[in-house]
């Protein structure tokens, strides 16, 4: 578990931004989106959205596909699924630790 810790931190960091979480939410529908589509309804510029998409792309959460003259961005669920598995493992460890503590206190 500790060996992969350095691989998880960048994914958590990328998801630790409200704008990037919003972009992931928009892309989770399964349809690729252009930067123009992702900028709609946002106060951010296309350049700012592009910067956030590049952060997500650097950790594998999104990837871009060239379609004609524009890049379309798609969600890649694998890094998020790996984070869920990691958090499930941590949750299980905490449950076990709390159960031991409860047993100790009650005895």
KOLGU-4560 file (N, C-alpha, C; in nm, 3 decimals, padded with zeros to 5 digits):
<recs>
<n_xx: 00.082 n_yy: -00.120 n_zz: 00.000 ca_xx: 00.000 ca_yy: 00.000 ca_zz: 00.000 c_xx: 00.087 c_yy: 00.126 c_zz: 00.000 mol: A seq: 1 type: UNK>
<n_xx: 00.192 n_yy: 00.128 n_zz: 00.079 ca_xx: 00.277 ca_yy: 00.246 ca_zz: 00.086 c_xx: 00.353 c_yy: 00.268 c_zz: -00.044 mol: A seq: 2 type: UNK>
<n_xx: 00.382 n_yy: 00.161 n_zz: -00.116 ca_xx: 00.458 ca_yy: 00.173 ca_zz: -00.241 c_xx: 00.384 c_yy: 00.255 c_zz: -00.346 mol: A seq: 3 type: UNK>
<n_xx: 00.252 n_yy: 00.250 n_zz: -00.344 ca_xx: 00.173 ca_yy: 00.323 ca_zz: -00.443 c_xx: 00.126 c_yy: 00.459 c_zz: -00.393 mol: A seq: 4 type: UNK>
<n_xx: 00.162 n_yy: 00.494 n_zz: -00.271 ca_xx: 00.116 ca_yy: 00.619 ca_zz: -00.212 c_xx: 00.155 c_yy: 00.739 c_zz: -00.298 mol: A seq: 5 type: UNK>
<n_xx: 00.276 n_yy: 00.737 n_zz: -00.352 ca_xx: 00.322 ca_yy: 00.849 ca_zz: -00.434 c_xx: 00.243 c_yy: 00.860 c_zz: -00.564 mol: A seq: 6 type: UNK>
<n_xx: 00.176 n_yy: 00.752 n_zz: -00.606 ca_xx: 00.094 ca_yy: 00.756 ca_zz: -00.727 c_xx: -00.045 c_yy: 00.810 c_zz: -00.698 mol: A seq: 7 type: UNK>
<n_xx: -00.092 n_yy: 00.795 n_zz: -00.575 ca_xx: -00.226 ca_yy: 00.838 ca_zz: -00.538 c_xx: -00.233 c_yy: 00.987 c_zz: -00.510 mol: A seq: 8 type: UNK>
<n_xx: -00.130 n_yy: 01.040 n_zz: -00.449 ca_xx: -00.133 ca_yy: 01.180 ca_zz: -00.407 c_xx: -00.164 c_yy: 01.276 c_zz: -00.521 mol: A seq: 9 type: UNK>
<n_xx: -00.104 n_yy: 01.262 n_zz: -00.640 ca_xx: -00.138 ca_yy: 01.355 ca_zz: -00.748 c_xx: -00.285 c_yy: 01.347 c_zz: -00.791 mol: A seq: 10 type: UNK>
<n_xx: -00.344 n_yy: 01.229 n_zz: -00.786 ca_xx: -00.486 ca_yy: 01.216 ca_zz: -00.823 c_xx: -00.572 c_yy: 01.288 c_zz: -00.720 mol: A seq: 11 type: UNK>
<n_xx: -00.543 n_yy: 01.267 n_zz: -00.591 ca_xx: -00.617 ca_yy: 01.338 ca_zz: -00.487 c_xx: -00.598 c_yy: 01.489 c_zz: -00.501 mol: A seq: 12 type: UNK>
<n_xx: -00.475 n_yy: 01.532 n_zz: -00.531 ca_xx: -00.449 ca_yy: 01.675 ca_zz: -00.547 c_xx: -00.528 c_yy: 01.731 c_zz: -00.665 mol: A seq: 13 type: UNK>
<n_xx: -00.531 n_yy: 01.658 n_zz: -00.775 ca_xx: -00.605 ca_yy: 01.705 ca_zz: -00.893 c_xx: -00.753 c_yy: 01.717 c_zz: -00.863 mol: A seq: 14 type: UNK>
<n_xx: -00.806 n_yy: 01.627 n_zz: -00.784 ca_xx: -00.948 ca_yy: 01.630 ca_zz: -00.750 c_xx: -00.979 c_yy: 01.726 c_zz: -00.635 mol: A seq: 15 type: UNK>
<n_xx: -00.876 n_yy: 01.785 n_zz: -00.578 ca_xx: -00.893 ca_yy: 01.875 ca_zz: -00.464 c_xx: -00.926 c_yy: 02.018 c_zz: -00.503 mol: A seq: 16 type: UNK>
<n_xx: -00.968 n_yy: 02.038 n_zz: -00.624 ca_xx: -01.003 ca_yy: 02.172 ca_zz: -00.672 c_xx: -01.148 c_yy: 02.172 c_zz: -00.718 mol: A seq: 17 type: UNK>
<n_xx: -01.224 n_yy: 02.270 n_zz: -00.676 ca_xx: -01.367 ca_yy: 02.276 ca_zz: -00.706 c_xx: -01.395 c_yy: 02.282 c_zz: -00.857 mol: A seq: 18 type: UNK>
<n_xx: -01.315 n_yy: 02.358 n_zz: -00.929 ca_xx: -01.334 ca_yy: 02.368 ca_zz: -01.074 c_xx: -01.309 c_yy: 02.234 c_zz: -01.142 mol: A seq: 19 type: UNK>
<n_xx: -01.203 n_yy: 02.165 n_zz: -01.100 ca_xx: -01.174 ca_yy: 02.035 ca_zz: -01.162 c_xx: -01.280 c_yy: 01.932 c_zz: -01.126 mol: A seq: 20 type: UNK>
<n_xx: -01.332 n_yy: 01.937 n_zz: -01.004 ca_xx: -01.443 ca_yy: 01.847 ca_zz: -00.968 c_xx: -01.565 c_yy: 01.874 c_zz: -01.055 mol: A seq: 21 type: UNK>
<n_xx: -01.590 n_yy: 02.001 n_zz: -01.082 ca_xx: -01.702 ca_yy: 02.037 ca_zz: -01.169 c_xx: -01.680 c_yy: 01.985 c_zz: -01.311 mol: A seq: 22 type: UNK>
<n_xx: -01.559 n_yy: 01.995 n_zz: -01.361 ca_xx: -01.529 ca_yy: 01.943 ca_zz: -01.495 c_xx: -01.547 c_yy: 01.791 c_zz: -01.500 mol: A seq: 23 type: UNK>
<n_xx: -01.500 n_yy: 01.723 n_zz: -01.397 ca_xx: -01.517 ca_yy: 01.577 ca_zz: -01.392 c_xx: -01.666 c_yy: 01.542 c_zz: -01.390 mol: A seq: 24 type: UNK>
<n_xx: -01.744 n_yy: 01.616 n_zz: -01.313 ca_xx: -01.888 ca_yy: 01.590 ca_zz: -01.307 c_xx: -01.952 c_yy: 01.606 c_zz: -01.445 mol: A seq: 25 type: UNK>
<n_xx: -01.911 n_yy: 01.708 n_zz: -01.519 ca_xx: -01.965 ca_yy: 01.729 ca_zz: -01.654 c_xx: -01.924 c_yy: 01.615 c_zz: -01.748 mol: A seq: 26 type: UNK>
<n_xx: -01.804 n_yy: 01.564 n_zz: -01.730 ca_xx: -01.753 ca_yy: 01.461 ca_zz: -01.821 c_xx: -01.798 c_yy: 01.320 c_zz: -01.783 mol: A seq: 27 type: UNK>
<n_xx: -01.849 n_yy: 01.302 n_zz: -01.663 ca_xx: -01.890 ca_yy: 01.169 ca_zz: -01.618 c_xx: -02.008 c_yy: 01.112 c_zz: -01.695 mol: A seq: 28 type: UNK>
<n_xx: -02.078 n_yy: 01.194 n_zz: -01.768 ca_xx: -02.194 ca_yy: 01.148 ca_zz: -01.843 c_xx: -02.160 c_yy: 01.055 c_zz: -01.958 mol: A seq: 29 type: UNK>
<n_xx: -02.032 n_yy: 01.045 n_zz: -01.989 ca_xx: -01.990 ca_yy: 00.954 ca_zz: -02.095 c_xx: -01.974 c_yy: 01.017 c_zz: -02.231 mol: A seq: 30 type: UNK>
<n_xx: -02.021 n_yy: 01.140 n_zz: -02.247 ca_xx: -02.008 ca_yy: 01.209 ca_zz: -02.375 c_xx: -01.882 c_yy: 01.295 c_zz: -02.374 mol: A seq: 31 type: UNK>
<n_xx: -01.803 n_yy: 01.292 n_zz: -02.480 ca_xx: -01.689 ca_yy: 01.383 ca_zz: -02.489 c_xx: -01.738 c_yy: 01.527 c_zz: -02.504 mol: A seq: 32 type: UNK>
<n_xx: -01.663 n_yy: 01.620 n_zz: -02.446 ca_xx: -01.699 ca_yy: 01.762 ca_zz: -02.451 c_xx: -01.581 c_yy: 01.843 c_zz: -02.504 mol: A seq: 33 type: UNK>
<n_xx: -01.614 n_yy: 01.946 n_zz: -02.578 ca_xx: -01.513 ca_yy: 02.041 ca_zz: -02.624 c_xx: -01.486 c_yy: 02.141 c_zz: -02.511 mol: A seq: 34 type: UNK>
<n_xx: -01.378 n_yy: 02.215 n_zz: -02.526 ca_xx: -01.348 ca_yy: 02.319 ca_zz: -02.427 c_xx: -01.459 c_yy: 02.423 c_zz: -02.425 mol: A seq: 35 type: UNK>
<n_xx: -01.514 n_yy: 02.454 n_zz: -02.541 ca_xx: -01.626 ca_yy: 02.550 ca_zz: -02.547 c_xx: -01.745 c_yy: 02.500 c_zz: -02.466 mol: A seq: 36 type: UNK>
<n_xx: -01.778 n_yy: 02.373 n_zz: -02.481 ca_xx: -01.890 ca_yy: 02.316 ca_zz: -02.405 c_xx: -01.862 c_yy: 02.317 c_zz: -02.256 mol: A seq: 37 type: UNK>
<n_xx: -01.738 n_yy: 02.288 n_zz: -02.219 ca_xx: -01.702 ca_yy: 02.284 ca_zz: -02.077 c_xx: -01.695 c_yy: 02.424 c_zz: -02.016 mol: A seq: 38 type: UNK>
<n_xx: -01.674 n_yy: 02.524 n_zz: -02.099 ca_xx: -01.665 ca_yy: 02.662 ca_zz: -02.052 c_xx: -01.804 c_yy: 02.723 c_zz: -02.032 mol: A seq: 39 type: UNK>
<n_xx: -01.905 n_yy: 02.669 n_zz: -02.101 ca_xx: -02.041 ca_yy: 02.722 ca_zz: -02.089 c_xx: -02.087 c_yy: 02.722 c_zz: -01.943 mol: A seq: 40 type: UNK>
<n_xx: -02.143 n_yy: 02.833 n_zz: -01.901 ca_xx: -02.194 ca_yy: 02.844 ca_zz: -01.765 c_xx: -02.087 c_yy: 02.872 c_zz: -01.661 mol: A seq: 41 type: UNK>
<n_xx: -01.965 n_yy: 02.889 n_zz: -01.706 ca_xx: -01.854 ca_yy: 02.915 ca_zz: -01.614 c_xx: -01.808 c_yy: 03.060 c_zz: -01.631 mol: A seq: 42 type: UNK>
<n_xx: -01.755 n_yy: 03.115 n_zz: -01.526 ca_xx: -01.698 ca_yy: 03.250 ca_zz: -01.533 c_xx: -01.552 c_yy: 03.245 c_zz: -01.577 mol: A seq: 43 type: UNK>
<n_xx: -01.499 n_yy: 03.123 n_zz: -01.592 ca_xx: -01.359 ca_yy: 03.107 ca_zz: -01.629 c_xx: -01.341 c_yy: 03.117 c_zz: -01.781 mol: A seq: 44 type: UNK>
<n_xx: -01.222 n_yy: 03.156 n_zz: -01.820 ca_xx: -01.189 ca_yy: 03.164 ca_zz: -01.962 c_xx: -01.159 c_yy: 03.024 c_zz: -02.017 mol: A seq: 45 type: UNK>
<n_xx: -01.158 n_yy: 03.015 n_zz: -02.148 ca_xx: -01.120 ca_yy: 02.889 ca_zz: -02.213 c_xx: -00.980 c_yy: 02.847 c_zz: -02.171 mol: A seq: 46 type: UNK>
<n_xx: -00.889 n_yy: 02.946 n_zz: -02.157 ca_xx: -00.752 ca_yy: 02.916 ca_zz: -02.116 c_xx: -00.747 c_yy: 02.857 c_zz: -01.975 mol: A seq: 47 type: UNK>
<n_xx: -00.828 n_yy: 02.912 n_zz: -01.885 ca_xx: -00.831 ca_yy: 02.859 ca_zz: -01.748 c_xx: -00.888 c_yy: 02.717 c_zz: -01.746 mol: A seq: 48 type: UNK>
<n_xx: -00.995 n_yy: 02.695 n_zz: -01.821 ca_xx: -01.054 ca_yy: 02.560 ca_zz: -01.828 c_xx: -00.952 c_yy: 02.463 c_zz: -01.887 mol: A seq: 49 type: UNK>
<n_xx: -00.881 n_yy: 02.506 n_zz: -01.990 ca_xx: -00.779 ca_yy: 02.422 ca_zz: -02.052 c_xx: -00.670 c_yy: 02.386 c_zz: -01.952 mol: A seq: 50 type: UNK>
<n_xx: -00.629 n_yy: 02.481 n_zz: -01.871 ca_xx: -00.527 ca_yy: 02.455 ca_zz: -01.769 c_xx: -00.575 c_yy: 02.348 c_zz: -01.670 mol: A seq: 51 type: UNK>
<n_xx: -00.700 n_yy: 02.360 n_zz: -01.626 ca_xx: -00.755 ca_yy: 02.260 ca_zz: -01.534 c_xx: -00.767 c_yy: 02.123 c_zz: -01.601 mol: A seq: 52 type: UNK>
<n_xx: -00.806 n_yy: 02.122 n_zz: -01.728 ca_xx: -00.815 ca_yy: 01.995 ca_zz: -01.800 c_xx: -00.678 c_yy: 01.929 c_zz: -01.814 mol: A seq: 53 type: UNK>
<n_xx: -00.575 n_yy: 02.008 n_zz: -01.833 ca_xx: -00.439 ca_yy: 01.953 ca_zz: -01.845 c_xx: -00.394 c_yy: 01.889 c_zz: -01.713 mol: A seq: 54 type: UNK>
<n_xx: -00.434 n_yy: 01.949 n_zz: -01.601 ca_xx: -00.402 ca_yy: 01.889 ca_zz: -01.470 c_xx: -00.471 c_yy: 01.753 c_zz: -01.459 mol: A seq: 55 type: UNK>
<n_xx: -00.599 n_yy: 01.748 n_zz: -01.495 ca_xx: -00.673 ca_yy: 01.622 ca_zz: -01.490 c_xx: -00.615 c_yy: 01.520 c_zz: -01.587 mol: A seq: 56 type: UNK>
<n_xx: -00.572 n_yy: 01.568 n_zz: -01.701 ca_xx: -00.514 ca_yy: 01.479 ca_zz: -01.801 c_xx: -00.379 c_yy: 01.424 c_zz: -01.754 mol: A seq: 57 type: UNK>
<n_xx: -00.303 n_yy: 01.505 n_zz: -01.681 ca_xx: -00.170 ca_yy: 01.461 ca_zz: -01.635 c_xx: -00.177 c_yy: 01.344 c_zz: -01.538 mol: A seq: 58 type: UNK>
<n_xx: -00.291 n_yy: 01.328 n_zz: -01.470 ca_xx: -00.307 ca_yy: 01.216 ca_zz: -01.377 c_xx: -00.399 c_yy: 01.108 c_zz: -01.433 mol: A seq: 59 type: UNK>
<n_xx: -00.440 n_yy: 01.125 n_zz: -01.558 ca_xx: -00.516 ca_yy: 01.021 ca_zz: -01.626 c_xx: -00.666 c_yy: 01.023 c_zz: -01.606 mol: A seq: 60 type: UNK>
<n_xx: -00.719 n_yy: 01.124 n_zz: -01.540 ca_xx: -00.863 ca_yy: 01.129 ca_zz: -01.513 c_xx: -00.941 c_yy: 01.164 c_zz: -01.640 mol: A seq: 61 type: UNK>
<n_xx: -00.882 n_yy: 01.245 n_zz: -01.724 ca_xx: -00.942 ca_yy: 01.276 ca_zz: -01.855 c_xx: -00.836 c_yy: 01.254 c_zz: -01.962 mol: A seq: 62 type: UNK>
<n_xx: -00.884 n_yy: 01.237 n_zz: -02.083 ca_xx: -00.793 ca_yy: 01.236 ca_zz: -02.198 c_xx: -00.861 c_yy: 01.307 c_zz: -02.314 mol: A seq: 63 type: UNK>
<n_xx: -00.778 n_yy: 01.360 n_zz: -02.402 ca_xx: -00.833 ca_yy: 01.435 ca_zz: -02.514 c_xx: -00.825 c_yy: 01.351 c_zz: -02.641 mol: A seq: 64 type: UNK>
<n_xx: -00.924 n_yy: 01.375 n_zz: -02.725 ca_xx: -00.933 ca_yy: 01.306 ca_zz: -02.854 c_xx: -00.950 c_yy: 01.415 c_zz: -02.959 mol: A seq: 65 type: UNK>
<n_xx: -00.870 n_yy: 01.409 n_zz: -03.061 ca_xx: -00.881 ca_yy: 01.509 ca_zz: -03.168 c_xx: -00.997 c_yy: 01.472 c_zz: -03.260 mol: A seq: 66 type: UNK>
<n_xx: -01.090 n_yy: 01.564 n_zz: -03.278 ca_xx: -01.203 ca_yy: 01.546 ca_zz: -03.369 c_xx: -01.208 c_yy: 01.668 c_zz: -03.460 mol: A seq: 67 type: UNK>
<n_xx: -01.161 n_yy: 01.650 n_zz: -03.581 ca_xx: -01.157 ca_yy: 01.762 ca_zz: -03.672 c_xx: -01.062 c_yy: 01.869 c_zz: -03.624 mol: A seq: 68 type: UNK>
<n_xx: -01.116 n_yy: 01.988 n_zz: -03.602 ca_xx: -01.033 ca_yy: 02.101 ca_zz: -03.561 c_xx: -01.029 c_yy: 02.123 c_zz: -03.411 mol: A seq: 69 type: UNK>
<n_xx: -01.098 n_yy: 02.041 n_zz: -03.335 ca_xx: -01.101 ca_yy: 02.065 ca_zz: -03.191 c_xx: -01.066 c_yy: 01.939 c_zz: -03.112 mol: A seq: 70 type: UNK>
<n_xx: -01.025 n_yy: 01.962 n_zz: -02.990 ca_xx: -01.000 ca_yy: 01.852 ca_zz: -02.896 c_xx: -01.127 c_yy: 01.830 c_zz: -02.814 mol: A seq: 71 type: UNK>
<n_xx: -01.164 n_yy: 01.705 n_zz: -02.802 ca_xx: -01.274 ca_yy: 01.668 ca_zz: -02.715 c_xx: -01.215 c_yy: 01.596 c_zz: -02.594 mol: A seq: 72 type: UNK>
<n_xx: -01.270 n_yy: 01.624 n_zz: -02.479 ca_xx: -01.219 ca_yy: 01.563 ca_zz: -02.357 c_xx: -01.318 c_yy: 01.459 c_zz: -02.307 mol: A seq: 73 type: UNK>
<n_xx: -01.261 n_yy: 01.346 n_zz: -02.265 ca_xx: -01.340 ca_yy: 01.234 ca_zz: -02.215 c_xx: -01.292 c_yy: 01.195 c_zz: -02.076 mol: A seq: 74 type: UNK>
<n_xx: -01.384 n_yy: 01.147 n_zz: -01.996 ca_xx: -01.355 ca_yy: 01.099 ca_zz: -01.861 c_xx: -01.300 c_yy: 00.957 c_zz: -01.866 mol: A seq: 75 type: UNK>
<n_xx: -01.195 n_yy: 00.933 n_zz: -01.789 ca_xx: -01.138 ca_yy: 00.800 ca_zz: -01.772 c_xx: -01.162 c_yy: 00.760 c_zz: -01.626 mol: A seq: 76 type: UNK>
<n_xx: -01.252 n_yy: 00.666 n_zz: -01.600 ca_xx: -01.288 ca_yy: 00.634 ca_zz: -01.461 c_xx: -01.181 c_yy: 00.556 c_zz: -01.384 mol: A seq: 77 type: UNK>
<n_xx: -01.083 n_yy: 00.499 n_zz: -01.450 ca_xx: -00.986 ca_yy: 00.411 ca_zz: -01.383 c_xx: -00.916 c_yy: 00.476 c_zz: -01.263 mol: A seq: 78 type: UNK>
<n_xx: -00.857 n_yy: 00.595 n_zz: -01.275 ca_xx: -00.792 ca_yy: 00.653 ca_zz: -01.156 c_xx: -00.888 c_yy: 00.677 c_zz: -01.040 mol: A seq: 79 type: UNK>
<n_xx: -01.012 n_yy: 00.714 n_zz: -01.071 ca_xx: -01.111 ca_yy: 00.738 ca_zz: -00.965 c_xx: -01.152 c_yy: 00.605 c_zz: -00.901 mol: A seq: 80 type: UNK>
<n_xx: -01.164 n_yy: 00.502 n_zz: -00.982 ca_xx: -01.196 ca_yy: 00.369 ca_zz: -00.928 c_xx: -01.084 c_yy: 00.319 c_zz: -00.837 mol: A seq: 81 type: UNK>
<n_xx: -00.960 n_yy: 00.345 n_zz: -00.875 ca_xx: -00.846 ca_yy: 00.306 ca_zz: -00.790 c_xx: -00.850 c_yy: 00.382 c_zz: -00.658 mol: A seq: 82 type: UNK>
<n_xx: -00.887 n_yy: 00.510 n_zz: -00.662 ca_xx: -00.898 ca_yy: 00.588 ca_zz: -00.538 c_xx: -01.009 c_yy: 00.534 c_zz: -00.450 mol: A seq: 83 type: UNK>
<n_xx: -01.121 n_yy: 00.494 n_zz: -00.513 ca_xx: -01.231 ca_yy: 00.437 ca_zz: -00.435 c_xx: -01.187 c_yy: 00.309 c_zz: -00.366 mol: A seq: 84 type: UNK>
<n_xx: -01.115 n_yy: 00.223 n_zz: -00.436 ca_xx: -01.065 ca_yy: 00.100 ca_zz: -00.374 c_xx: -00.972 c_yy: 00.132 c_zz: -00.257 mol: A seq: 85 type: UNK>
<n_xx: -00.886 n_yy: 00.231 n_zz: -00.276 ca_xx: -00.794 ca_yy: 00.271 ca_zz: -00.170 c_xx: -00.872 c_yy: 00.324 c_zz: -00.049 mol: A seq: 86 type: UNK>
<n_xx: -00.970 n_yy: 00.409 n_zz: -00.072 ca_xx: -01.050 ca_yy: 00.463 ca_zz: 00.038 c_xx: -01.133 c_yy: 00.354 c_zz: 00.106 mol: A seq: 87 type: UNK>
<n_xx: -01.181 n_yy: 00.257 n_zz: 00.029 ca_xx: -01.253 ca_yy: 00.143 ca_zz: 00.089 c_xx: -01.160 c_yy: 00.064 c_zz: 00.181 mol: A seq: 88 type: UNK>
<n_xx: -01.035 n_yy: 00.045 n_zz: 00.138 ca_xx: -00.937 ca_yy: -00.026 ca_zz: 00.220 c_xx: -00.910 c_yy: 00.052 c_zz: 00.350 mol: A seq: 89 type: UNK>
<n_xx: -00.890 n_yy: 00.183 n_zz: 00.338 ca_xx: -00.869 ca_yy: 00.265 ca_zz: 00.457 c_xx: -00.988 c_yy: 00.260 c_zz: 00.551 mol: A seq: 90 type: UNK>
<n_xx: -01.107 n_yy: 00.264 n_zz: 00.494 ca_xx: -01.228 ca_yy: 00.257 ca_zz: 00.574 c_xx: -01.235 c_yy: 00.125 c_zz: 00.651 mol: A seq: 91 type: UNK>
<n_xx: -01.201 n_yy: 00.017 n_zz: 00.583 ca_xx: -01.201 ca_yy: -00.115 ca_zz: 00.648 c_xx: -01.100 c_yy: -00.120 c_zz: 00.762 mol: A seq: 92 type: UNK>
<n_xx: -00.982 n_yy: -00.062 n_zz: 00.739 ca_xx: -00.880 ca_yy: -00.059 ca_zz: 00.844 c_xx: -00.928 c_yy: 00.022 c_zz: 00.964 mol: A seq: 93 type: UNK>
<n_xx: -00.993 n_yy: 00.134 n_zz: 00.941 ca_xx: -01.045 ca_yy: 00.216 ca_zz: 01.050 c_xx: -01.156 c_yy: 00.142 c_zz: 01.124 mol: A seq: 94 type: UNK>
<n_xx: -01.242 n_yy: 00.074 n_zz: 01.050 ca_xx: -01.348 ca_yy: -00.004 ca_zz: 01.115 c_xx: -01.289 c_yy: -00.109 c_zz: 01.207 mol: A seq: 95 type: UNK>
<n_xx: -01.183 n_yy: -00.177 n_zz: 01.162 ca_xx: -01.118 ca_yy: -00.279 ca_zz: 01.244 c_xx: -01.055 c_yy: -00.217 c_zz: 01.368 mol: A seq: 96 type: UNK>
<n_xx: -00.987 n_yy: -00.104 n_zz: 01.349 ca_xx: -00.922 ca_yy: -00.037 ca_zz: 01.461 c_xx: -01.025 c_yy: 00.010 c_zz: 01.563 mol: A seq: 97 type: UNK>
<n_xx: -01.136 n_yy: 00.065 n_zz: 01.516 ca_xx: -01.240 ca_yy: 00.112 ca_zz: 01.607 c_xx: -01.308 c_yy: -00.005 c_zz: 01.678 mol: A seq: 98 type: UNK>
<n_xx: -01.322 n_yy: -00.116 n_zz: 01.609 ca_xx: -01.380 ca_yy: -00.235 ca_zz: 01.671 c_xx: -01.290 c_yy: -00.286 c_zz: 01.784 mol: A seq: 99 type: UNK>
<n_xx: -01.160 n_yy: -00.287 n_zz: 01.759 ca_xx: -01.064 ca_yy: -00.329 ca_zz: 01.864 c_xx: -01.070 c_yy: -00.235 c_zz: 01.981 mol: A seq: 100 type: UNK>
<n_xx: -01.077 n_yy: -00.105 n_zz: 01.953 ca_xx: -01.085 ca_yy: -00.007 ca_zz: 02.061 c_xx: -01.212 c_yy: -00.025 c_zz: 02.141 mol: A seq: 101 type: UNK>
<n_xx: -01.322 n_yy: -00.050 n_zz: 02.074 ca_xx: -01.450 ca_yy: -00.072 ca_zz: 02.143 c_xx: -01.441 c_yy: -00.195 c_zz: 02.232 mol: A seq: 102 type: UNK>
<n_xx: -01.383 n_yy: -00.302 n_zz: 02.183 ca_xx: -01.367 ca_yy: -00.425 ca_zz: 02.262 c_xx: -01.281 c_yy: -00.399 c_zz: 02.384 mol: A seq: 103 type: UNK>
<n_xx: -01.172 n_yy: -00.323 n_zz: 02.365 ca_xx: -01.082 ca_yy: -00.293 ca_zz: 02.474 c_xx: -01.152 c_yy: -00.209 c_zz: 02.581 mol: A seq: 104 type: UNK>
<n_xx: -01.228 n_yy: -00.110 n_zz: 02.540 ca_xx: -01.297 ca_yy: -00.022 ca_zz: 02.634 c_xx: -01.406 c_yy: -00.096 c_zz: 02.709 mol: A seq: 105 type: UNK>
<n_xx: -01.476 n_yy: -00.186 n_zz: 02.640 ca_xx: -01.586 ca_yy: -00.258 ca_zz: 02.703 c_xx: -01.537 c_yy: -00.369 c_zz: 02.796 mol: A seq: 106 type: UNK>
<n_xx: -01.416 n_yy: -00.416 n_zz: 02.776 ca_xx: -01.364 ca_yy: -00.525 ca_zz: 02.863 c_xx: -01.307 c_yy: -00.475 c_zz: 02.993 mol: A seq: 107 type: UNK>
</recs>
